Amino acid sequence: MMNLQTLVLNADYRPLSYHPLSLWSWRDALTALMLDRVALVANYDVLARSPSRSMAVPSVVALKNYKKIDGFPAFTRYNIYLRDEFTCQYCAEEFPTEVLTFDHVIPRSRGGRTSWENVVAACGHCNHVKANRTPREARMPLLKEPLRPSKTALNRKAPDLRYRDYHHSWLDYLYWDSELDD
């Protein structure tokens, strides 16, 4: 029971985000439920017990107030990789996250900032070859200019969710906007 997570939906019953999937710990979800901040959508077949009460552990909850999703995502290593589609922006090869690094287009030693517009996904080899130079100096052109993405753009690029990794009660809410079979 310790590793159970709860899928969090917006008030319109869509996930707040697909990647990373909007999840809370079951304890946080139960607390929000008791504070009437969320509506219960589905439960696990597991009970959480206190000395005076027992409640089913929520597997899916929906926020009571709609949260606007527009705007910009957090500047994180994973979101950089997602924006760049897990592809080295110099050699155009795709890599798993544990192999990728990020590179400052204008090196930090030359005043380059750590920002959406100056950081790209790079493999270790290309990052090492480029070193403390600009792409032009290193004769390593970028595949595309690094820009700050919207949350919607990142959600569209998110890899397909492996539904076998999720509780069956989540499936109706994760794929509600996909095409239905006849």
N, C-alpha and C positions, 0 to 999 in steps of 0.2 A: 504494500500500500504506500510505502514511503516515496516511490518514484512516480506515482500517478500524477498526471497533469490534466488540466482542464482547458479545453478549447474556448477562447473568448471571442464572441461575436459582437459586432456593432449592433446598435438598436434596430438596424434593418436586416439582421440575421446573416450578414456577410462577415467573414473573418476580418479583423482589423488589418492584418497583413498576411501574405502567403509565405514570405521569406524574409526574416524568420517568421515562422507560423506564430500567430498570437496565442501564446500559452501562458497560463499561470500555474503555480503549484496548487494542488488540491486544497491546501490549508488557506491560501490567499483567496481562492474562489469561495470557499465555505464562509470565510470572514465577510467577504463582499456580499454574499447572499444573506447572511444574518443582519448585515447593516442596510439591507434593501437597496443596494447599489446596482445589483444585477438581477435578472430573471433566470430562473432555472429552466433549462431546455431539456437536458437528459442527465441521467445518473449512471454511475457504475453500480455493479451489484456488490458493493462494499459499504459497510457502515463505519462511520467515525463516531466514537463514543466518548462521552465525558461522564463524570459521576452522576449528572442529573439528566442527561439527554443522549439520544443517538439520532444521527441523520445520515441519509445516503450521501455518498461522496459525489459531487457534481462532475460529470464528464464534459458537459457543454453548458455555458452560460451566455446570456446576452446582456450587454450594457443597457441600462434603463434610459440613458441619455445618449443621443447620437454623437459620435466623435468624428469631426471632420478629418478626412484622411489626406486631403491635398497637402501640398507643402513639400518639404525636402526631408529626405531620410538622414539618419545619423551618419556621420563621417566615421566609418569603421573599416577595418581591413577587409572583412567579408563583403561589405557593400561595394568596395572598390572592385573586388574580384567579380562580383555579380554584375556591376556596371560594364566591366570589360569582358564579360562572358567567359571568365576563367581562362582567358587567352592572353599570352604574353603580347604586349603591344609593340614589341620589336620584331620577334621572329614569327608571330602569328600561330604558334602552336598552343593547343589547349592543354592545361595541366590541372591536377587536383589541387585543392586549397593548400594542402600540406607541403606542396612543392613550390607554389608561387611565393614571390616576394612583392614588395612594391618599390617603385623607383620614383625619385623626384626628377621630373623632366628638367627643370632648372635646379641644379644641385643646391642643397641647403648651404653649403660653404660659399655659394655665390649669391646668397640672398633668397633662394627659392623657398617658398612656404610649403608647409604640409597642409594642402587644401585639395578639394575636388579638382581644381583646375591645374594642379601641378603634380599630381600623383597618379601613376598608372600601374597596372598589374604587369609584372615582368618575371620571367624565369630567372633562376640564379645565374645561369651562364650569361644571359644578355645583360643582366644587372651588373655583373662583374666586368664584362667587356666594355660597357658604356662608362662605367666608373664615374669619375668626377667631371664629366663633360656633358655638354648639351647633346641632344640627338643629332643635331647638324654637325657638330665637331666630331662626334663618334661615327658619323655617316651611317646612322641607324634611324631611319625615319619612323615615326609613329604610325600605327595603323589608323588611328583616329585621334582627334583632339580631345583631351580630357575635359569633360564638362560636369557640372553638378546635376545629377538626375533628379527627377521628381520621385515621390514614393510610388506613384502609379507606374512609371517607367520601370522601376526596379521590380515591382510585382509582376509585370509582363515578362521580364527576363528570368524570373525565378525558375529554377529547374522543376520539372514535374515532381509532384509529391509522391513518395512511394507509399501508397495507401495501405500496404500490408503492415507498415510501422505504426498505424494509428488505430485507435479504438473504433469499432464499427459504428458507434453513435455519432462520430464526427463526419462520416462520409457524405451525408446529405448536405452538409454545410460547406464542405471543401470544394465540391464540384458542381455547385448549383448553377453556375453560369456556363457549363460545358454543354455541348450538343447532346441531345437525348437520342437514344436508339429508337427506331420505329418498332 
